[in-house]
Amino acid sequence: MVKPNILAGIPSDYVPVTPNDSTDNVPTSGVIGLYVGGAGDVVITNNAGFDRTIAVTDSAYLPLMSLTRVKSTGTTATGILVAVA
């Protein structure tokens, strides 16, 4: 059995994300999470195409690797950055 590649650890960079409902806005590889500066809801689309709403506090780190988009509709959190390995 082949083990999947799993990215983890300390991010090497953070990339700002502008939420968008129609265009993928998350890098296609190396993503290990999201950092959210201001509290609120973050709506993401995962790799399977499902939308998920996550409530976060100020300065939250979400260890998410399987997402393609941070959506604008429903996202109230601010200062969203993608953490990349």
N, CA, C and O atoms as a Tinker XYZ file with bonds, in Angstrom:
   340  protein
     1  N      0.849000   -1.180000    0.000000    73     2
     2  CA     0.000000    0.000000    0.000000    64     1     3
     3  C      0.892000    1.241000    0.000000    63     2     4     5
     4  O      1.860000    1.326000    0.756000    81     3
     5  N      0.553000    2.184000   -0.848000    73     3     6
     6  CA     1.302000    3.431000   -0.948000    64     5     7
     7  C      0.701000    4.438000    0.024000    63     6     8     9
     8  O     -0.511000    4.648000    0.042000    81     7
     9  N      1.546000    5.052000    0.820000    73     7    10
    10  CA     1.078000    6.077000    1.744000    64     9    11
    11  C      0.934000    7.398000    1.004000    63    10    12    13
    12  O      1.776000    7.739000    0.173000    81    11
    13  N     -0.139000    8.155000    1.300000    73    11    14
    14  CA    -0.308000    9.455000    0.643000    64    13    15
    15  C      0.712000   10.457000    1.164000    63    14    16    17
    16  O      1.169000   10.364000    2.303000    81    15
    17  N      1.059000   11.408000    0.321000    73    15    18
    18  CA     1.924000   12.504000    0.771000    64    17    19
    19  C      1.108000   13.420000    1.651000    63    18    20    21
    20  O      0.038000   13.874000    1.247000    81    19
    21  N      1.588000   13.697000    2.832000    73    19    22
    22  CA     0.881000   14.575000    3.754000    64    21    23
    23  C      1.787000   15.746000    4.085000    63    22    24    25
    24  O      2.916000   15.570000    4.541000    81    23
    25  N      1.278000   16.933000    3.850000    73    23    26
    26  CA     2.015000   18.140000    4.177000    64    25    27
    27  C      1.633000   18.578000    5.576000    63    26    28    29
    28  O      0.456000   18.566000    5.936000    81    27
    29  N      2.596000   18.953000    6.344000    73    27    30
    30  CA     2.323000   19.430000    7.696000    64    29    31
    31  C      3.514000   20.257000    8.137000    63    30    32    33
    32  O      4.524000   20.346000    7.440000    81    31
    33  N      3.378000   20.856000    9.299000    73    31    34
    34  CA     4.494000   21.583000    9.859000    64    33    35
    35  C      4.316000   23.079000    9.807000    63    34    36    37
    36  O      3.200000   23.593000    9.731000    81    35
    37  N      5.422000   23.754000    9.850000    73    35    38
    38  CA     5.431000   25.207000    9.883000    64    37    39
    39  C      5.363000   25.741000    8.455000    63    38    40    41
    40  O      6.135000   25.312000    7.598000    81    39
    41  N      4.451000   26.669000    8.191000    73    39    42
    42  CA     4.342000   27.229000    6.840000    64    41    43
    43  C      5.626000   27.957000    6.427000    63    42    44    45
    44  O      6.300000   28.576000    7.251000    81    43
    45  N      5.945000   27.869000    5.146000    73    43    46
    46  CA     7.093000   28.609000    4.621000    64    45    47
    47  C      6.667000   29.979000    4.092000    63    46    48    49
    48  O      7.497000   30.868000    3.902000    81    47
    49  N      5.358000   30.137000    3.857000    73    47    50
    50  CA     4.858000   31.407000    3.341000    64    49    51
    51  C      3.360000   31.498000    3.601000    63    50    52    53
    52  O      2.691000   30.487000    3.816000    81    51
    53  N      2.849000   32.718000    3.580000    73    51    54
    54  CA     1.418000   32.986000    3.685000    64    53    55
    55  C      1.019000   33.825000    2.476000    63    54    56    57
    56  O      1.677000   34.815000    2.157000    81    55
    57  N     -0.063000   33.427000    1.804000    73    55    58
    58  CA    -0.520000   34.105000    0.597000    64    57    59
    59  C     -1.905000   34.694000    0.865000    63    58    60    61
    60  O     -2.819000   33.961000    1.243000    81    59
    61  N     -2.077000   36.010000    0.675000    73    59    62
    62  CA    -3.403000   36.604000    0.893000    64    61    63
    63  C     -4.446000   36.027000   -0.061000    63    62    64    65
    64  O     -4.146000   35.706000   -1.211000    81    63
    65  N     -5.669000   35.901000    0.436000    73    63    66
    66  CA    -6.769000   35.375000   -0.369000    64    65    67
    67  C     -7.883000   36.408000   -0.421000    63    66    68    69
    68  O     -8.312000   36.931000    0.607000    81    67
    69  N     -8.344000   36.692000   -1.629000    73    67    70
    70  CA    -9.532000   37.523000   -1.811000    64    69    71
    71  C    -10.687000   36.572000   -2.082000    63    70    72    73
    72  O    -10.712000   35.924000   -3.128000    81    71
    73  N    -11.651000   36.470000   -1.158000    73    71    74
    74  CA   -12.771000   35.555000   -1.369000    64    73    75
    75  C    -13.473000   35.799000   -2.700000    63    74    76    77
    76  O    -13.656000   36.939000   -3.125000    81    75
    77  N    -13.867000   34.693000   -3.352000    73    75    78
    78  CA   -14.490000   34.764000   -4.669000    64    77    79
    79  C    -15.439000   33.580000   -4.820000    63    78    80    81
    80  O    -15.078000   32.451000   -4.488000    81    79
    81  N    -16.627000   33.822000   -5.307000    73    79    82
    82  CA   -17.610000   32.752000   -5.457000    64    81    83
    83  C    -17.448000   31.919000   -6.717000    63    82    84    85
    84  O    -17.918000   30.782000   -6.755000    81    83
    85  N    -16.801000   32.441000   -7.746000    73    83    86
    86  CA   -16.783000   31.737000   -9.029000    64    85    87
    87  C    -15.407000   31.281000   -9.497000    63    86    88    89
    88  O    -15.320000   30.505000  -10.449000    81    87
    89  N    -14.339000   31.732000   -8.866000    73    87    90
    90  CA   -12.993000   31.388000   -9.304000    64    89    91
    91  C    -12.199000   30.766000   -8.155000    63    90    92    93
    92  O    -12.193000   31.286000   -7.040000    81    91
    93  N    -11.528000   29.645000   -8.442000    73    91    94
    94  CA   -10.663000   29.049000   -7.423000    64    93    95
    95  C     -9.564000   30.040000   -7.073000    63    94    96    97
    96  O     -8.947000   30.625000   -7.963000    81    95
    97  N     -9.319000   30.230000   -5.791000    73    95    98
    98  CA    -8.372000   31.245000   -5.340000    64    97    99
    99  C     -7.367000   30.724000   -4.322000    63    98   100   101
   100  O     -6.741000   31.503000   -3.603000    81    99
   101  N     -7.215000   29.417000   -4.262000    73    99   102
   102  CA    -6.263000   28.782000   -3.357000    64   101   103
   103  C     -5.229000   28.064000   -4.225000    63   102   104   105
   104  O     -5.599000   27.428000   -5.213000    81   103
   105  N     -3.936000   28.153000   -3.876000    73   103   106
   106  CA    -2.925000   27.450000   -4.677000    64   105   107
   107  C     -3.268000   25.969000   -4.835000    63   106   108   109
   108  O     -3.890000   25.375000   -3.955000    81   107
   109  N     -2.861000   25.379000   -5.959000    73   107   110
   110  CA    -3.210000   23.991000   -6.243000    64   109   111
   111  C     -2.339000   22.982000   -5.502000    63   110   112   113
   112  O     -2.674000   21.798000   -5.470000    81   111
   113  N     -1.237000   23.417000   -4.909000    73   111   114
   114  CA    -0.408000   22.467000   -4.162000    64   113   115
   115  C      0.288000   23.175000   -3.004000    63   114   116   117
   116  O      0.471000   24.392000   -3.014000    81   115
   117  N      0.663000   22.392000   -2.026000    73   115   118
   118  CA     1.429000   22.910000   -0.899000    64   117   119
   119  C      0.623000   23.563000    0.201000    63   118   120   121
   120  O      1.204000   24.046000    1.173000    81   119
   121  N     -0.683000   23.595000    0.087000    73   119   122
   122  CA    -1.514000   24.247000    1.102000    64   121   123
   123  C     -1.562000   23.384000    2.360000    63   122   124   125
   124  O     -1.833000   22.186000    2.288000    81   123
   125  N     -1.296000   24.006000    3.520000    73   123   126
   126  CA    -1.391000   23.276000    4.782000    64   125   127
   127  C     -2.371000   23.928000    5.747000    63   126   128   129
   128  O     -2.559000   23.438000    6.860000    81   127
   129  N     -2.996000   25.025000    5.338000    73   127   130
   130  CA    -3.987000   25.622000    6.219000    64   129   131
   131  C     -4.367000   27.032000    5.824000    63   130   132   133
   132  O     -3.888000   27.585000    4.834000    81   131
   133  N     -5.251000   27.596000    6.642000    73   131   134
   134  CA    -5.669000   28.987000    6.499000    64   133   135
   135  C     -5.414000   29.707000    7.805000    63   134   136   137
   136  O     -5.653000   29.161000    8.882000    81   135
   137  N     -4.926000   30.939000    7.708000    73   135   138
   138  CA    -4.834000   31.819000    8.865000    64   137   139
   139  C     -5.903000   32.887000    8.674000    63   138   140   141
   140  O     -6.032000   33.460000    7.592000    81   139
   141  N     -6.671000   33.153000    9.733000    73   139   142
   142  CA    -7.737000   34.148000    9.669000    64   141   143
   143  C     -7.478000   35.192000   10.746000    63   142   144   145
   144  O     -7.446000   34.867000   11.933000    81   143
   145  N     -7.295000   36.434000   10.342000    73   143   146
   146  CA    -6.979000   37.503000   11.280000    64   145   147
   147  C     -8.166000   37.980000   12.089000    63   146   148   149
   148  O     -8.042000   38.203000   13.293000    81   147
   149  N     -9.332000   38.145000   11.439000    73   147   150
   150  CA   -10.505000   38.684000   12.112000    64   149   151
   151  C    -11.629000   37.674000   12.198000    63   150   152   153
   152  O    -11.920000   36.976000   11.227000    81   151
   153  N    -12.261000   37.594000   13.353000    73   151   154
   154  CA   -13.307000   36.607000   13.628000    64   153   155
   155  C    -14.474000   36.703000   12.655000    63   154   156   157
   156  O    -14.747000   37.760000   12.088000    81   155
   157  N    -15.152000   35.580000   12.478000    73   155   158
   158  CA   -16.331000   35.510000   11.624000    64   157   159
   159  C    -16.476000   34.123000   11.048000    63   158   160   161
   160  O    -15.933000   33.158000   11.585000    81   159
   161  N    -17.206000   34.021000    9.956000    73   159   162
   162  CA   -17.368000   32.751000    9.254000    64   161   163
   163  C    -16.483000   32.734000    8.019000    63   162   164   165
   164  O    -16.301000   33.756000    7.357000    81   163
   165  N    -15.935000   31.566000    7.716000    73   163   166
   166  CA   -15.194000   31.345000    6.477000    64   165   167
   167  C    -15.917000   30.244000    5.720000    63   166   168   169
   168  O    -16.147000   29.160000    6.256000    81   167
   169  N    -16.275000   30.525000    4.472000    73   167   170
   170  CA   -16.927000   29.519000    3.635000    64   169   171
   171  C    -15.894000   29.042000    2.624000    63   170   172   173
   172  O    -15.352000   29.827000    1.846000    81   171
   173  N    -15.633000   27.733000    2.653000    73   171   174
   174  CA   -14.659000   27.150000    1.725000    64   173   175
   175  C    -15.343000   26.138000    0.829000    63   174   176   177
   176  O    -16.404000   25.610000    1.163000    81   175
   177  N    -14.725000   25.873000   -0.313000    73   175   178
   178  CA   -15.118000   24.766000   -1.169000    64   177   179
   179  C    -13.990000   23.756000   -1.087000    63   178   180   181
   180  O    -12.836000   24.086000   -1.357000    81   179
   181  N    -14.321000   22.513000   -0.712000    73   179   182
   182  CA   -13.269000   21.498000   -0.590000    64   181   183
   183  C    -13.002000   20.840000   -1.940000    63   182   184   185
   184  O    -13.689000   21.120000   -2.922000    81   183
   185  N    -12.000000   19.965000   -1.983000    73   183   186
   186  CA   -11.607000   19.322000   -3.242000    64   185   187
   187  C    -12.714000   18.477000   -3.853000    63   186   188   189
   188  O    -12.714000   18.226000   -5.059000    81   187
   189  N    -13.661000   18.036000   -3.026000    73   187   190
   190  CA   -14.777000   17.241000   -3.532000    64   189   191
   191  C    -15.905000   18.109000   -4.078000    63   190   192   193
   192  O    -16.887000   17.590000   -4.609000    81   191
   193  N    -15.768000   19.447000   -3.948000    73   191   194
   194  CA   -16.761000   20.361000   -4.476000    64   193   195
   195  C    -17.849000   20.765000   -3.498000    63   194   196   197
   196  O    -18.812000   21.428000   -3.885000    81   195
   197  N    -17.712000   20.376000   -2.240000    73   195   198
   198  CA   -18.710000   20.720000   -1.230000    64   197   199
   199  C    -18.317000   21.992000   -0.498000    63   198   200   201
   200  O    -17.143000   22.201000   -0.189000    81   199
   201  N    -19.296000   22.840000   -0.221000    73   199   202
   202  CA   -19.058000   24.056000    0.563000    64   201   203
   203  C    -19.193000   23.743000    2.045000    63   202   204   205
   204  O    -20.073000   22.987000    2.457000    81   203
   205  N    -18.315000   24.329000    2.833000    73   203   206
   206  CA   -18.333000   24.179000    4.281000    64   205   207
   207  C    -18.194000   25.559000    4.907000    63   206   208   209
   208  O    -17.392000   26.373000    4.452000    81   207
   209  N    -18.974000   25.823000    5.951000    73   207   210
   210  CA   -18.868000   27.077000    6.691000    64   209   211
   211  C    -18.210000   26.783000    8.027000    63   210   212   213
   212  O    -18.641000   25.893000    8.760000    81   211
   213  N    -17.160000   27.540000    8.341000    73   211   214
   214  CA   -16.408000   27.344000    9.571000    64   213   215
   215  C    -16.393000   28.657000   10.343000    63   214   216   217
   216  O    -15.959000   29.683000    9.817000    81   215
   217  N    -16.860000   28.629000   11.577000    73   215   218
   218  CA   -16.827000   29.813000   12.443000    64   217   219
   219  C    -15.457000   29.874000   13.117000    63   218   220   221
   220  O    -14.986000   28.883000   13.675000    81   219
   221  N    -14.823000   31.048000   13.059000    73   219   222
   222  CA   -13.483000   31.198000   13.626000    64   221   223
   223  C    -13.412000   32.425000   14.532000    63   222   224   225
   224  O    -14.211000   33.354000   14.418000    81   223
   225  N    -12.437000   32.399000   15.427000    73   223   226
   226  CA   -12.154000   33.532000   16.300000    64   225   227
   227  C    -11.021000   34.357000   15.687000    63   226   228   229
   228  O    -10.471000   33.982000   14.652000    81   227
   229  N    -10.672000   35.470000   16.316000    73   227   230
   230  CA    -9.514000   36.259000   15.876000    64   229   231
   231  C     -8.255000   35.393000   15.900000    63   230   232   233
   232  O     -8.090000   34.541000   16.773000    81   231
   233  N     -7.385000   35.620000   14.943000    73   231   234
   234  CA    -6.087000   34.940000   14.867000    64   233   235
   235  C     -6.208000   33.428000   14.881000    63   234   236   237
   236  O     -5.467000   32.749000   15.593000    81   235
   237  N     -7.135000   32.898000   14.102000    73   235   238
   238  CA    -7.362000   31.446000   14.044000    64   237   239
   239  C     -6.513000   30.812000   12.956000    63   238   240   241
   240  O     -6.289000   31.403000   11.899000    81   239
   241  N     -6.047000   29.610000   13.228000    73   239   242
   242  CA    -5.340000   28.819000   12.217000    64   241   243
   243  C     -6.141000   27.551000   11.976000    63   242   244   245
   244  O     -6.439000   26.808000   12.911000    81   243
   245  N     -6.487000   27.309000   10.723000    73   243   246
   246  CA    -7.263000   26.132000   10.353000    64   245   247
   247  C     -6.378000   25.193000    9.544000    63   246   248   249
   248  O     -5.975000   25.544000    8.436000    81   247
   249  N     -6.067000   24.016000   10.063000    73   247   250
   250  CA    -5.220000   23.073000    9.321000    64   249   251
   251  C     -6.017000   22.354000    8.231000    63   250   252   253
   252  O     -6.463000   21.222000    8.417000    81   251
   253  N     -6.187000   23.019000    7.111000    73   251   254
   254  CA    -6.956000   22.479000    5.983000    64   253   255
   255  C     -6.037000   22.305000    4.782000    63   254   256   257
   256  O     -5.295000   23.219000    4.422000    81   255
   257  N     -6.089000   21.136000    4.166000    73   255   258
   258  CA    -5.263000   20.918000    2.988000    64   257   259
   259  C     -6.081000   20.688000    1.731000    63   258   260   261
   260  O     -5.569000   20.849000    0.624000    81   259
   261  N     -7.332000   20.317000    1.881000    73   259   262
   262  CA    -8.128000   19.964000    0.706000    64   261   263
   263  C     -9.188000   21.018000    0.420000    63   262   264   265
   264  O    -10.382000   20.784000    0.607000    81   263
   265  N     -8.735000   22.178000   -0.034000    73   263   266
   266  CA    -9.676000   23.207000   -0.420000    64   265   267
   267  C     -9.223000   23.861000   -1.712000    63   266   268   269
   268  O     -8.033000   23.912000   -2.026000    81   267
   269  N    -10.201000   24.357000   -2.451000    73   267   270
   270  CA    -9.906000   24.999000   -3.726000    64   269   271
   271  C    -10.287000   26.468000   -3.736000    63   270   272   273
   272  O     -9.768000   27.259000   -4.525000    81   271
   273  N    -11.218000   26.822000   -2.829000    73   271   274
   274  CA   -11.750000   28.185000   -2.890000    64   273   275
   275  C    -12.184000   28.667000   -1.512000    63   274   276   277
   276  O    -12.704000   27.902000   -0.699000    81   275
   277  N    -11.957000   29.960000   -1.270000    73   275   278
   278  CA   -12.580000   30.667000   -0.161000    64   277   279
   279  C    -13.643000   31.535000   -0.804000    63   278   280   281
   280  O    -13.335000   32.408000   -1.615000    81   279
   281  N    -14.900000   31.293000   -0.442000    73   279   282
   282  CA   -16.018000   31.976000   -1.096000    64   281   283
   283  C    -16.321000   33.319000   -0.434000    63   282   284   285
   284  O    -16.080000   33.511000    0.758000    81   283
   285  N    -16.852000   34.237000   -1.228000    73   283   286
   286  CA   -17.205000   35.550000   -0.689000    64   285   287
   287  C    -18.583000   35.536000   -0.032000    63   286   288   289
   288  O    -18.777000   36.173000    1.003000    81   287
   289  N    -19.544000   34.817000   -0.623000    73   287   290
   290  CA   -20.880000   34.750000   -0.037000    64   289   291
   291  C    -20.825000   33.948000    1.258000    63   290   292   293
   292  O    -20.468000   32.770000    1.257000    81   291
   293  N    -21.175000   34.586000    2.341000    73   291   294
   294  CA   -21.173000   33.935000    3.643000    64   293   295
   295  C    -19.900000   34.112000    4.437000    63   294   296   297
   296  O    -19.890000   33.877000    5.646000    81   295
   297  N    -18.815000   34.524000    3.778000    73   295   298
   298  CA   -17.559000   34.748000    4.501000    64   297   299
   299  C    -17.589000   36.128000    5.129000    63   298   300   301
   300  O    -17.679000   37.138000    4.431000    81   299
   301  N    -17.512000   36.165000    6.460000    73   299   302
   302  CA   -17.498000   37.432000    7.193000    64   301   303
   303  C    -16.171000   37.664000    7.892000    63   302   304   305
   304  O    -15.901000   38.774000    8.351000    81   303
   305  N    -15.347000   36.645000    7.980000    73   303   306
   306  CA   -14.018000   36.776000    8.587000    64   305   307
   307  C    -13.130000   37.631000    7.684000    63   306   308   309
   308  O    -13.380000   37.749000    6.484000    81   307
   309  N    -12.105000   38.217000    8.267000    73   307   310
   310  CA   -11.214000   39.106000    7.519000    64   309   311
   311  C     -9.754000   38.656000    7.680000    63   310   312   313
   312  O     -9.418000   37.843000    8.540000    81   311
   313  N     -8.921000   39.213000    6.827000    73   311   314
   314  CA    -7.479000   38.929000    6.924000    64   313   315
   315  C     -7.158000   37.473000    6.675000    63   314   316   317
   316  O     -6.403000   36.868000    7.436000    81   315
   317  N     -7.719000   36.895000    5.619000    73   315   318
   318  CA    -7.541000   35.469000    5.329000    64   317   319
   319  C     -6.275000   35.254000    4.501000    63   318   320   321
   320  O     -6.069000   35.892000    3.468000    81   319
   321  N     -5.440000   34.342000    4.980000    73   319   322
   322  CA    -4.196000   33.991000    4.313000    64   321   323
   323  C     -4.124000   32.483000    4.156000    63   322   324   325
   324  O     -4.535000   31.745000    5.051000    81   323
   325  N     -3.605000   32.017000    3.026000    73   323   326
   326  CA    -3.357000   30.594000    2.823000    64   325   327
   327  C     -1.941000   30.304000    3.290000    63   326   328   329
   328  O     -0.995000   30.984000    2.891000    81   327
   329  N     -1.798000   29.291000    4.137000    73   327   330
   330  CA    -0.478000   28.860000    4.599000    64   329   331
   331  C      0.021000   27.777000    3.655000    63   330   332   333
   332  O     -0.675000   26.791000    3.412000    81   331
   333  N      1.233000   27.958000    3.119000    73   331   334
   334  CA     1.812000   26.979000    2.207000    64   333   335
   335  C      3.119000   26.427000    2.776000    63   334   336   337
   336  O      3.862000   27.123000    3.467000    81   335
   337  N      3.376000   25.160000    2.465000    73   335   338
   338  CA     4.582000   24.493000    2.963000    64   337   339
   339  C      5.771000   24.862000    2.119000    63   338   340
   340  O      6.881000   24.399000    2.380000    81   339
